[in-house]
Amino acid sequence: MNFQDKRVLVTGAGGSIGSELVKQCLGYSPDLLLLFDQSEHNLFNIDNYCKKIRNSTGIHPILGDIRDKSMVNSVFNSFQPHVVLHAAAYKHVPMQEEHPWEAVLTNIQGTLNLIDVSEEYDVNRFVLVSTDKAVNPTNIMGATKRVAEKLIQSKSVDSTVKYMAVRFG
């Protein structure tokens, strides 16, 4: 995937997977790297990491939540990303079993918000970070990530956005 001279949005940029994506993206010379996260602490840490690298990539941290569609729309309107790397998700199985509706709101509704806005702003590529637990889901986390995969799969049929999912686990 070519990131050179592109505006790349990483959701969940301060998390375990998102921060690694950010670090890897820095090596591919994007024009602008948008760090989107709902955790101020994690966003602060990954932003500081990026500042220490000191390459030509522009870095813009954004404190916000993918569950807030007006916030997501505002980000896309302001920055017009070419690529979305969607790593924002609730990933801890026991916590999600205790709070299933939070998992649904983040992993499904948040993904749907990003898909809708990506369509509206003609994003080139959308990459969903999923999990091996989505294969034959036996818990809330796997089920919500499977639904997210199905959402991008169904949207890719009639879209100019190139959708893909990658599974970790």
KOLLO-944669 format. One line per field, with one value per residue (C-alpha): residue number from 0; residue in one letter; x, y, z. Coordinates in steps of 0.5 Angstrom, whole numbers, m for minus. Last residue first. Layout:
% residues N
n [NUM | ...]
res [a | ...]
c1 [X | ...]
c2 [Y | ...]
c3 [Z | ...]
% end
This chain:
% residues 169
n [168 | 167 | 166 | 165 | 164 | 163 | 162 | 161 | 160 | 159 | 158 | 157 | 156 | 155 | 154 | 153 | 152 | 151 | 150 | 149 | 148 | 147 | 146 | 145 | 144 | 143 | 142 | 141 | 140 | 139 | 138 | 137 | 136 | 135 | 134 | 133 | 132 | 131 | 130 | 129 | 128 | 127 | 126 | 125 | 124 | 123 | 122 | 121 | 120 | 119 | 118 | 117 | 116 | 115 | 114 | 113 | 112 | 111 | 110 | 109 | 108 | 107 | 106 | 105 | 104 | 103 | 102 | 101 | 100 | 99 | 98 | 97 | 96 | 95 | 94 | 93 | 92 | 91 | 90 | 89 | 88 | 87 | 86 | 85 | 84 | 83 | 82 | 81 | 80 | 79 | 78 | 77 | 76 | 75 | 74 | 73 | 72 | 71 | 70 | 69 | 68 | 67 | 66 | 65 | 64 | 63 | 62 | 61 | 60 | 59 | 58 | 57 | 56 | 55 | 54 | 53 | 52 | 51 | 50 | 49 | 48 | 47 | 46 | 45 | 44 | 43 | 42 | 41 | 40 | 39 | 38 | 37 | 36 | 35 | 34 | 33 | 32 | 31 | 30 | 29 | 28 | 27 | 26 | 25 | 24 | 23 | 22 | 21 | 20 | 19 | 18 | 17 | 16 | 15 | 14 | 13 | 12 | 11 | 10 | 9 | 8 | 7 | 6 | 5 | 4 | 3 | 2 | 1 | 0]
res [g | f | r | v | a | m | y | k | v | t | s | d | v | s | k | s | q | i | l | k | e | a | v | r | k | t | a | g | m | i | n | t | p | n | v | a | k | d | t | s | v | l | v | f | r | n | v | d | y | e | e | s | v | d | i | l | n | l | t | g | q | i | n | t | l | v | a | e | w | p | h | e | e | q | m | p | v | h | k | y | a | a | a | h | l | v | v | h | p | q | f | s | n | f | v | s | n | v | m | s | k | d | r | i | d | g | l | i | p | h | i | g | t | s | n | r | i | k | k | c | y | n | d | i | n | f | l | n | h | e | s | q | d | f | l | l | l | l | d | p | s | y | g | l | c | q | k | v | l | e | s | g | i | s | g | g | a | g | t | v | l | v | r | k | d | q | f | n | m]
c1 [m9 | m9 | m14 | m14 | m20 | m20 | m24 | m22 | m27 | m30 | m36 | m42 | m39 | m34 | m40 | m42 | m35 | m34 | m40 | m39 | m32 | m35 | m40 | m35 | m31 | m38 | m38 | m31 | m31 | m38 | m36 | m36 | m35 | m33 | m28 | m28 | m24 | m18 | m18 | m20 | m16 | m20 | m17 | m20 | m17 | m18 | m23 | m28 | m31 | m38 | m36 | m31 | m36 | m41 | m35 | m33 | m39 | m41 | m34 | m36 | m43 | m40 | m34 | m35 | m43 | m43 | m37 | m41 | m47 | m43 | m41 | m39 | m37 | m34 | m29 | m28 | m26 | m21 | m21 | m25 | m24 | m20 | m15 | m18 | m13 | m16 | m13 | m14 | m16 | m20 | m17 | m22 | m28 | m26 | m25 | m31 | m35 | m32 | m34 | m41 | m41 | m39 | m38 | m31 | m29 | m24 | m18 | m14 | m7 | m4 | 3 | 6 | 11 | 18 | 22 | 23 | 22 | 22 | 15 | 12 | 14 | 11 | 4 | 4 | 4 | m1 | m6 | m5 | m6 | m12 | m15 | m21 | m16 | m15 | m7 | m8 | m1 | 0 | 4 | 6 | 13 | 13 | 17 | 12 | 7 | 10 | 10 | 3 | 1 | 5 | 1 | m6 | m4 | m3 | m7 | m5 | m7 | m14 | m16 | m10 | m12 | m7 | m6 | m2 | 5 | 8 | 3 | 3 | 0]
c2 [m26 | m21 | m20 | m16 | m13 | m9 | m4 | 0 | 6 | 7 | 3 | m2 | m9 | m6 | m4 | m11 | m13 | m7 | m8 | m16 | m14 | m10 | m15 | m20 | m15 | m15 | m22 | m23 | m18 | m21 | m28 | m35 | m32 | m37 | m33 | m26 | m28 | m28 | m21 | m14 | m8 | m5 | m2 | 3 | 6 | 11 | 16 | 19 | 24 | 21 | 14 | 15 | 19 | 13 | 8 | 11 | 12 | 4 | 3 | 7 | 3 | m4 | m4 | 2 | 2 | m6 | m6 | m1 | m5 | m12 | m9 | m15 | m19 | m13 | m13 | m20 | m20 | m14 | m11 | m5 | m2 | 3 | 0 | 3 | 5 | 10 | 13 | 19 | 23 | 30 | 34 | 39 | 35 | 28 | 31 | 34 | 28 | 24 | 29 | 29 | 21 | 21 | 14 | 14 | 18 | 24 | 27 | 29 | 29 | 32 | 30 | 32 | 28 | 31 | 27 | 29 | 22 | 25 | 29 | 22 | 19 | 25 | 24 | 17 | 19 | 24 | 20 | 15 | 19 | 23 | 17 | 18 | 17 | 20 | 21 | 24 | 23 | 28 | 28 | 20 | 18 | 11 | 10 | 14 | 9 | 4 | 8 | 10 | 2 | 1 | 6 | 3 | m4 | m3 | 4 | 11 | 11 | 8 | 11 | 12 | 17 | 18 | 24 | 21 | 24 | 17 | 12 | 7 | 0]
c3 [34 | 28 | 22 | 17 | 13 | 7 | 3 | m3 | m3 | m10 | m7 | m10 | m7 | m2 | 3 | 4 | 6 | 10 | 14 | 14 | 17 | 23 | 24 | 25 | 30 | 34 | 34 | 36 | 42 | 44 | 45 | 41 | 34 | 29 | 25 | 29 | 34 | 29 | 30 | 26 | 24 | 18 | 12 | 8 | 2 | m3 | 1 | m3 | 3 | 3 | 3 | 8 | 12 | 12 | 13 | 19 | 22 | 21 | 25 | 31 | 31 | 30 | 35 | 39 | 40 | 40 | 45 | 50 | 49 | 51 | 58 | 62 | 56 | 54 | 60 | 59 | 52 | 52 | 45 | 45 | 38 | 34 | 29 | 23 | 18 | 14 | 7 | 3 | 9 | 7 | 13 | 15 | 13 | 15 | 22 | 22 | 20 | 25 | 30 | 28 | 28 | 35 | 36 | 33 | 39 | 40 | 41 | 35 | 34 | 28 | 25 | 19 | 16 | 14 | 19 | 26 | 30 | 37 | 35 | 33 | 40 | 43 | 39 | 41 | 48 | 48 | 44 | 50 | 55 | 52 | 50 | 45 | 39 | 32 | 30 | 23 | 19 | 14 | 8 | 8 | 8 | 9 | 15 | 19 | 17 | 21 | 28 | 27 | 25 | 32 | 36 | 33 | 35 | 42 | 43 | 42 | 34 | 36 | 29 | 24 | 19 | 13 | 8 | 2 | 0 | 0 | 3 | m2 | 0]
% end
